[in-house]
Amino acid sequence: METQTDIMNKMQERLAQSSALLNVVYGGGIDNFDECSLTVKDNYLWACASLVDEALELSKEIKLAKD
């Protein structure tokens, strides 16, 4: 069974990976991305969406301390 720390670590990893992928396009220049084939662009965006979706699912497993 995963601990809360394990879940949080996984969620942070997925968000960091998503951020890195998106920075290549946003921060690195959209021109290079535009030159990619439709298949590559589709797979790239699919990877980004999958990582964010997984982070969202992981966030649902985090139990917050009661006030």
PDB file as gemmi writes it, atoms N, CA and C in Angstrom:
CRYST1    1.000    1.000    1.000  90.00  90.00  90.00 P 1                      
ATOM      1  N   MET A   1       0.841  -1.185   0.000  1.00  0.00           N  
ATOM      2  CA  MET A   1       0.000   0.000   0.000  1.00  0.00           C  
ATOM      3  C   MET A   1       0.887   1.250   0.000  1.00  0.00           C  
ATOM      4  N   GLU A   2       0.516   2.196  -0.822  1.00  0.00           N  
ATOM      5  CA  GLU A   2       1.291   3.431  -0.914  1.00  0.00           C  
ATOM      6  C   GLU A   2       0.966   4.370   0.240  1.00  0.00           C  
ATOM      7  N   THR A   3       2.004   5.002   0.726  1.00  0.00           N  
ATOM      8  CA  THR A   3       1.816   5.988   1.785  1.00  0.00           C  
ATOM      9  C   THR A   3       1.395   7.317   1.154  1.00  0.00           C  
ATOM     10  N   GLN A   4       0.952   8.225   1.985  1.00  0.00           N  
ATOM     11  CA  GLN A   4       0.586   9.553   1.517  1.00  0.00           C  
ATOM     12  C   GLN A   4       1.792  10.258   0.903  1.00  0.00           C  
ATOM     13  N   THR A   5       2.962  10.021   1.471  1.00  0.00           N  
ATOM     14  CA  THR A   5       4.190  10.611   0.928  1.00  0.00           C  
ATOM     15  C   THR A   5       4.483  10.055  -0.462  1.00  0.00           C  
ATOM     16  N   ASP A   6       4.292   8.743  -0.646  1.00  0.00           N  
ATOM     17  CA  ASP A   6       4.495   8.128  -1.963  1.00  0.00           C  
ATOM     18  C   ASP A   6       3.559   8.745  -3.004  1.00  0.00           C  
ATOM     19  N   ILE A   7       2.312   8.906  -2.635  1.00  0.00           N  
ATOM     20  CA  ILE A   7       1.319   9.481  -3.549  1.00  0.00           C  
ATOM     21  C   ILE A   7       1.686  10.919  -3.891  1.00  0.00           C  
ATOM     22  N   MET A   8       2.056  11.691  -2.887  1.00  0.00           N  
ATOM     23  CA  MET A   8       2.433  13.083  -3.111  1.00  0.00           C  
ATOM     24  C   MET A   8       3.666  13.165  -4.010  1.00  0.00           C  
ATOM     25  N   ASN A   9       4.638  12.300  -3.772  1.00  0.00           N  
ATOM     26  CA  ASN A   9       5.848  12.283  -4.593  1.00  0.00           C  
ATOM     27  C   ASN A   9       5.522  11.960  -6.053  1.00  0.00           C  
ATOM     28  N   LYS A  10       4.661  10.970  -6.267  1.00  0.00           N  
ATOM     29  CA  LYS A  10       4.257  10.610  -7.634  1.00  0.00           C  
ATOM     30  C   LYS A  10       3.542  11.770  -8.315  1.00  0.00           C  
ATOM     31  N   MET A  11       2.647  12.409  -7.576  1.00  0.00           N  
ATOM     32  CA  MET A  11       1.910  13.539  -8.132  1.00  0.00           C  
ATOM     33  C   MET A  11       2.876  14.667  -8.509  1.00  0.00           C  
ATOM     34  N   GLN A  12       3.830  14.961  -7.646  1.00  0.00           N  
ATOM     35  CA  GLN A  12       4.799  16.013  -7.934  1.00  0.00           C  
ATOM     36  C   GLN A  12       5.679  15.642  -9.134  1.00  0.00           C  
ATOM     37  N   GLU A  13       6.024  14.369  -9.272  1.00  0.00           N  
ATOM     38  CA  GLU A  13       6.802  13.917 -10.430  1.00  0.00           C  
ATOM     39  C   GLU A  13       6.025  14.136 -11.730  1.00  0.00           C  
ATOM     40  N   ARG A  14       4.754  13.753 -11.732  1.00  0.00           N  
ATOM     41  CA  ARG A  14       3.936  13.901 -12.937  1.00  0.00           C  
ATOM     42  C   ARG A  14       3.768  15.370 -13.308  1.00  0.00           C  
ATOM     43  N   LEU A  15       3.578  16.225 -12.311  1.00  0.00           N  
ATOM     44  CA  LEU A  15       3.445  17.657 -12.584  1.00  0.00           C  
ATOM     45  C   LEU A  15       4.759  18.243 -13.093  1.00  0.00           C  
ATOM     46  N   ALA A  16       5.882  17.804 -12.539  1.00  0.00           N  
ATOM     47  CA  ALA A  16       7.183  18.282 -13.009  1.00  0.00           C  
ATOM     48  C   ALA A  16       7.434  17.825 -14.451  1.00  0.00           C  
ATOM     49  N   GLN A  17       7.058  16.580 -14.763  1.00  0.00           N  
ATOM     50  CA  GLN A  17       7.214  16.078 -16.123  1.00  0.00           C  
ATOM     51  C   GLN A  17       6.330  16.867 -17.095  1.00  0.00           C  
ATOM     52  N   SER A  18       5.099  17.125 -16.685  1.00  0.00           N  
ATOM     53  CA  SER A  18       4.181  17.904 -17.525  1.00  0.00           C  
ATOM     54  C   SER A  18       4.724  19.305 -17.762  1.00  0.00           C  
ATOM     55  N   SER A  19       5.234  19.917 -16.713  1.00  0.00           N  
ATOM     56  CA  SER A  19       5.797  21.259 -16.824  1.00  0.00           C  
ATOM     57  C   SER A  19       6.972  21.272 -17.796  1.00  0.00           C  
ATOM     58  N   ALA A  20       7.846  20.285 -17.702  1.00  0.00           N  
ATOM     59  CA  ALA A  20       8.996  20.211 -18.600  1.00  0.00           C  
ATOM     60  C   ALA A  20       8.555  20.061 -20.054  1.00  0.00           C  
ATOM     61  N   LEU A  21       7.595  19.185 -20.289  1.00  0.00           N  
ATOM     62  CA  LEU A  21       7.101  18.996 -21.658  1.00  0.00           C  
ATOM     63  C   LEU A  21       6.481  20.278 -22.204  1.00  0.00           C  
ATOM     64  N   LEU A  22       5.676  20.929 -21.411  1.00  0.00           N  
ATOM     65  CA  LEU A  22       5.008  22.137 -21.872  1.00  0.00           C  
ATOM     66  C   LEU A  22       5.975  23.303 -22.045  1.00  0.00           C  
ATOM     67  N   ASN A  23       7.033  23.356 -21.237  1.00  0.00           N  
ATOM     68  CA  ASN A  23       8.034  24.414 -21.379  1.00  0.00           C  
ATOM     69  C   ASN A  23       8.808  24.304 -22.679  1.00  0.00           C  
ATOM     70  N   VAL A  24       8.950  23.088 -23.196  1.00  0.00           N  
ATOM     71  CA  VAL A  24       9.621  22.904 -24.487  1.00  0.00           C  
ATOM     72  C   VAL A  24       8.839  23.632 -25.576  1.00  0.00           C  
ATOM     73  N   VAL A  25       7.532  23.546 -25.505  1.00  0.00           N  
ATOM     74  CA  VAL A  25       6.683  24.180 -26.515  1.00  0.00           C  
ATOM     75  C   VAL A  25       6.466  25.653 -26.204  1.00  0.00           C  
ATOM     76  N   TYR A  26       6.110  25.943 -24.977  1.00  0.00           N  
ATOM     77  CA  TYR A  26       5.778  27.320 -24.609  1.00  0.00           C  
ATOM     78  C   TYR A  26       7.034  28.167 -24.445  1.00  0.00           C  
ATOM     79  N   GLY A  27       7.966  27.668 -23.662  1.00  0.00           N  
ATOM     80  CA  GLY A  27       9.173  28.433 -23.385  1.00  0.00           C  
ATOM     81  C   GLY A  27      10.241  28.296 -24.460  1.00  0.00           C  
ATOM     82  N   GLY A  28      10.268  27.144 -25.101  1.00  0.00           N  
ATOM     83  CA  GLY A  28      11.310  26.875 -26.080  1.00  0.00           C  
ATOM     84  C   GLY A  28      10.986  27.341 -27.481  1.00  0.00           C  
ATOM     85  N   GLY A  29       9.777  27.651 -27.718  1.00  0.00           N  
ATOM     86  CA  GLY A  29       9.391  28.137 -29.041  1.00  0.00           C  
ATOM     87  C   GLY A  29       8.406  27.220 -29.736  1.00  0.00           C  
ATOM     88  N   ILE A  30       7.306  27.782 -30.104  1.00  0.00           N  
ATOM     89  CA  ILE A  30       6.251  27.020 -30.756  1.00  0.00           C  
ATOM     90  C   ILE A  30       6.622  26.664 -32.195  1.00  0.00           C  
ATOM     91  N   ASP A  31       7.574  27.394 -32.773  1.00  0.00           N  
ATOM     92  CA  ASP A  31       7.944  27.159 -34.169  1.00  0.00           C  
ATOM     93  C   ASP A  31       8.436  25.733 -34.401  1.00  0.00           C  
ATOM     94  N   ASN A  32       9.295  25.237 -33.523  1.00  0.00           N  
ATOM     95  CA  ASN A  32       9.782  23.870 -33.669  1.00  0.00           C  
ATOM     96  C   ASN A  32       8.644  22.863 -33.559  1.00  0.00           C  
ATOM     97  N   PHE A  33       7.728  23.110 -32.645  1.00  0.00           N  
ATOM     98  CA  PHE A  33       6.579  22.220 -32.478  1.00  0.00           C  
ATOM     99  C   PHE A  33       5.708  22.231 -33.728  1.00  0.00           C  
ATOM    100  N   ASP A  34       5.504  23.400 -34.290  1.00  0.00           N  
ATOM    101  CA  ASP A  34       4.684  23.529 -35.497  1.00  0.00           C  
ATOM    102  C   ASP A  34       5.251  22.748 -36.675  1.00  0.00           C  
ATOM    103  N   GLU A  35       6.571  22.575 -36.698  1.00  0.00           N  
ATOM    104  CA  GLU A  35       7.213  21.847 -37.784  1.00  0.00           C  
ATOM    105  C   GLU A  35       7.099  20.333 -37.647  1.00  0.00           C  
ATOM    106  N   CYS A  36       6.664  19.852 -36.502  1.00  0.00           N  
ATOM    107  CA  CYS A  36       6.511  18.412 -36.287  1.00  0.00           C  
ATOM    108  C   CYS A  36       5.296  17.887 -37.052  1.00  0.00           C  
ATOM    109  N   SER A  37       5.329  16.601 -37.314  1.00  0.00           N  
ATOM    110  CA  SER A  37       4.196  15.982 -37.999  1.00  0.00           C  
ATOM    111  C   SER A  37       2.968  15.998 -37.082  1.00  0.00           C  
ATOM    112  N   LEU A  38       1.817  15.840 -37.669  1.00  0.00           N  
ATOM    113  CA  LEU A  38       0.573  15.807 -36.902  1.00  0.00           C  
ATOM    114  C   LEU A  38       0.598  14.665 -35.894  1.00  0.00           C  
ATOM    115  N   THR A  39       1.164  13.531 -36.273  1.00  0.00           N  
ATOM    116  CA  THR A  39       1.247  12.381 -35.363  1.00  0.00           C  
ATOM    117  C   THR A  39       2.121  12.703 -34.154  1.00  0.00           C  
ATOM    118  N   VAL A  40       3.264  13.315 -34.384  1.00  0.00           N  
ATOM    119  CA  VAL A  40       4.159  13.673 -33.279  1.00  0.00           C  
ATOM    120  C   VAL A  40       3.482  14.681 -32.364  1.00  0.00           C  
ATOM    121  N   LYS A  41       2.850  15.701 -32.931  1.00  0.00           N  
ATOM    122  CA  LYS A  41       2.159  16.709 -32.114  1.00  0.00           C  
ATOM    123  C   LYS A  41       1.046  16.062 -31.298  1.00  0.00           C  
ATOM    124  N   ASP A  42       0.280  15.177 -31.933  1.00  0.00           N  
ATOM    125  CA  ASP A  42      -0.813  14.497 -31.240  1.00  0.00           C  
ATOM    126  C   ASP A  42      -0.283  13.649 -30.089  1.00  0.00           C  
ATOM    127  N   ASN A  43       0.778  12.890 -30.322  1.00  0.00           N  
ATOM    128  CA  ASN A  43       1.359  12.060 -29.271  1.00  0.00           C  
ATOM    129  C   ASN A  43       1.959  12.901 -28.152  1.00  0.00           C  
ATOM    130  N   TYR A  44       2.575  14.001 -28.506  1.00  0.00           N  
ATOM    131  CA  TYR A  44       3.174  14.904 -27.513  1.00  0.00           C  
ATOM    132  C   TYR A  44       2.085  15.464 -26.587  1.00  0.00           C  
ATOM    133  N   LEU A  45       1.024  15.974 -27.188  1.00  0.00           N  
ATOM    134  CA  LEU A  45      -0.059  16.544 -26.386  1.00  0.00           C  
ATOM    135  C   LEU A  45      -0.788  15.467 -25.593  1.00  0.00           C  
ATOM    136  N   TRP A  46      -0.887  14.256 -26.150  1.00  0.00           N  
ATOM    137  CA  TRP A  46      -1.479  13.136 -25.437  1.00  0.00           C  
ATOM    138  C   TRP A  46      -0.651  12.823 -24.192  1.00  0.00           C  
ATOM    139  N   ALA A  47       0.686  12.825 -24.333  1.00  0.00           N  
ATOM    140  CA  ALA A  47       1.559  12.577 -23.189  1.00  0.00           C  
ATOM    141  C   ALA A  47       1.352  13.642 -22.109  1.00  0.00           C  
ATOM    142  N   CYS A  48       1.270  14.903 -22.522  1.00  0.00           N  
ATOM    143  CA  CYS A  48       1.036  15.989 -21.563  1.00  0.00           C  
ATOM    144  C   CYS A  48      -0.280  15.782 -20.829  1.00  0.00           C  
ATOM    145  N   ALA A  49      -1.329  15.512 -21.575  1.00  0.00           N  
ATOM    146  CA  ALA A  49      -2.650  15.326 -20.973  1.00  0.00           C  
ATOM    147  C   ALA A  49      -2.667  14.115 -20.044  1.00  0.00           C  
ATOM    148  N   SER A  50      -2.010  13.039 -20.437  1.00  0.00           N  
ATOM    149  CA  SER A  50      -1.979  11.828 -19.611  1.00  0.00           C  
ATOM    150  C   SER A  50      -1.289  12.082 -18.278  1.00  0.00           C  
ATOM    151  N   LEU A  51      -0.186  12.819 -18.308  1.00  0.00           N  
ATOM    152  CA  LEU A  51       0.526  13.129 -17.071  1.00  0.00           C  
ATOM    153  C   LEU A  51      -0.315  13.993 -16.136  1.00  0.00           C  
ATOM    154  N   VAL A  52      -0.999  14.980 -16.682  1.00  0.00           N  
ATOM    155  CA  VAL A  52      -1.852  15.840 -15.858  1.00  0.00           C  
ATOM    156  C   VAL A  52      -3.042  15.039 -15.320  1.00  0.00           C  
ATOM    157  N   ASP A  53      -3.636  14.202 -16.157  1.00  0.00           N  
ATOM    158  CA  ASP A  53      -4.747  13.358 -15.693  1.00  0.00           C  
ATOM    159  C   ASP A  53      -4.316  12.451 -14.544  1.00  0.00           C  
ATOM    160  N   GLU A  54      -3.117  11.875 -14.671  1.00  0.00           N  
ATOM    161  CA  GLU A  54      -2.620  11.012 -13.596  1.00  0.00           C  
ATOM    162  C   GLU A  54      -2.386  11.816 -12.322  1.00  0.00           C  
ATOM    163  N   ALA A  55      -1.848  13.016 -12.451  1.00  0.00           N  
ATOM    164  CA  ALA A  55      -1.644  13.870 -11.273  1.00  0.00           C  
ATOM    165  C   ALA A  55      -2.983  14.202 -10.610  1.00  0.00           C  
ATOM    166  N   LEU A  56      -3.997  14.463 -11.420  1.00  0.00           N  
ATOM    167  CA  LEU A  56      -5.328  14.752 -10.861  1.00  0.00           C  
ATOM    168  C   LEU A  56      -5.876  13.541 -10.106  1.00  0.00           C  
ATOM    169  N   GLU A  57      -5.713  12.357 -10.665  1.00  0.00           N  
ATOM    170  CA  GLU A  57      -6.175  11.139  -9.998  1.00  0.00           C  
ATOM    171  C   GLU A  57      -5.412  10.917  -8.692  1.00  0.00           C  
ATOM    172  N   LEU A  58      -4.102  11.137  -8.720  1.00  0.00           N  
ATOM    173  CA  LEU A  58      -3.303  10.993  -7.502  1.00  0.00           C  
ATOM    174  C   LEU A  58      -3.736  11.989  -6.436  1.00  0.00           C  
ATOM    175  N   SER A  59      -4.088  13.191  -6.853  1.00  0.00           N  
ATOM    176  CA  SER A  59      -4.502  14.209  -5.869  1.00  0.00           C  
ATOM    177  C   SER A  59      -5.769  13.796  -5.128  1.00  0.00           C  
ATOM    178  N   LYS A  60      -6.587  12.977  -5.758  1.00  0.00           N  
ATOM    179  CA  LYS A  60      -7.818  12.504  -5.106  1.00  0.00           C  
ATOM    180  C   LYS A  60      -7.511  11.506  -3.990  1.00  0.00           C  
ATOM    181  N   GLU A  61      -6.328  10.897  -4.033  1.00  0.00           N  
ATOM    182  CA  GLU A  61      -5.956   9.903  -3.026  1.00  0.00           C  
ATOM    183  C   GLU A  61      -5.294  10.523  -1.806  1.00  0.00           C  
ATOM    184  N   ILE A  62      -5.002  11.799  -1.868  1.00  0.00           N  
ATOM    185  CA  ILE A  62      -4.332  12.449  -0.744  1.00  0.00           C  
ATOM    186  C   ILE A  62      -5.359  12.766   0.345  1.00  0.00           C  
ATOM    187  N   LYS A  63      -5.039  12.327   1.515  1.00  0.00           N  
ATOM    188  CA  LYS A  63      -5.902  12.569   2.666  1.00  0.00           C  
ATOM    189  C   LYS A  63      -5.364  13.774   3.416  1.00  0.00           C  
ATOM    190  N   LEU A  64      -6.161  14.795   3.513  1.00  0.00           N  
ATOM    191  CA  LEU A  64      -5.746  16.007   4.207  1.00  0.00           C  
ATOM    192  C   LEU A  64      -5.986  15.853   5.701  1.00  0.00           C  
ATOM    193  N   ALA A  65      -5.116  16.437   6.489  1.00  0.00           N  
ATOM    194  CA  ALA A  65      -5.273  16.387   7.940  1.00  0.00           C  
ATOM    195  C   ALA A  65      -6.526  17.142   8.342  1.00  0.00           C  
ATOM    196  N   LYS A  66      -7.240  16.602   9.317  1.00  0.00           N  
ATOM    197  CA  LYS A  66      -8.449  17.269   9.801  1.00  0.00           C  
ATOM    198  C   LYS A  66      -8.053  18.448  10.685  1.00  0.00           C  
ATOM    199  N   ASP A  67      -8.807  19.533  10.529  1.00  0.00           N  
ATOM    200  CA  ASP A  67      -8.552  20.745  11.330  1.00  0.00           C  
ATOM    201  C   ASP A  67      -8.865  20.521  12.784  1.00  0.00           C  
TER     202      ASP A  67                                                      
END                                                                             
